[in-house]
Amino acid sequence: MVPALAWLQRVLQEALTALGRVWFFIPPPPPVPPPPPTGPASGHPERLRPDVPLTDQEEALRRQLADIAVPDPIGEEKGPGA
């Protein structure tokens, strides 16, 4: 008798759990975005050289890019320095 009640309890628990998952759907959490890249790989021809200063044109491009708004992971725009 006891094994039959244990089996019945297990079957009812599985059925109610499945019903609850269908009836009260909880979406999975959003995926965690990967960390931003630190730069090109060490063997890449465009890798950064911290020991070489930027040229005038590169410095002007860096200043222009610093003024561009960066999209927030949630989708809202962030201004520079925000």
C-alpha positions in Angstrom: 0.0 0.0 0.0 2.8 2.4 0.9 4.6 2.0 -2.4 1.4 2.6 -4.3 0.8 5.9 -2.4 4.4 7.0 -2.9 4.0 6.3 -6.7 0.7 8.2 -6.7 2.2 11.2 -4.9 5.2 11.3 -7.3 2.8 11.1 -10.3 0.6 13.9 -9.0 3.6 16.1 -8.1 5.0 15.7 -11.7 1.6 16.4 -13.2 1.0 19.5 -11.1 4.5 20.8 -11.8 3.9 20.4 -15.5 0.6 22.2 -15.2 2.1 25.0 -13.2 4.9 25.5 -15.8 2.3 25.8 -18.6 -0.2 27.9 -16.6 2.3 30.3 -14.9 5.0 30.7 -17.6 8.0 32.5 -16.2 10.4 33.5 -19.0 14.0 32.8 -18.6 16.3 35.6 -17.6 17.8 37.6 -20.5 21.3 36.4 -21.5 24.2 38.3 -20.0 26.0 40.3 -22.7 29.6 39.4 -23.3 32.3 41.8 -22.0 33.4 44.4 -24.6 36.5 43.4 -26.6 39.7 44.9 -25.3 41.1 45.3 -28.8 42.4 43.2 -31.7 44.3 40.0 -30.9 48.0 40.2 -30.3 48.9 38.9 -33.8 46.4 41.1 -35.6 47.9 43.7 -38.0 45.7 46.4 -36.5 46.6 45.8 -32.9 47.0 48.9 -30.7 50.5 50.2 -29.9 50.4 52.1 -26.6 54.1 53.1 -27.0 53.4 55.0 -30.3 51.5 58.3 -30.0 48.4 58.9 -32.2 48.9 61.0 -35.3 47.0 64.3 -35.8 44.4 62.6 -38.0 44.0 59.7 -35.6 43.5 62.1 -32.7 40.9 64.0 -34.6 39.0 60.7 -35.3 39.3 59.7 -31.7 37.7 63.0 -30.6 34.9 62.6 -33.2 34.2 59.1 -32.0 34.1 60.2 -28.4 31.1 62.4 -29.2 29.0 59.5 -30.5 26.2 58.3 -28.2 26.7 54.7 -27.0 23.5 52.6 -26.9 22.7 51.3 -23.5 22.2 47.5 -23.2 18.5 48.2 -22.3 18.1 50.1 -25.6 18.2 53.7 -24.3 20.8 56.1 -25.7 23.5 57.4 -23.5 25.3 60.5 -24.3 29.1 60.9 -24.0 30.3 60.9 -20.4 27.0 59.4 -19.1 
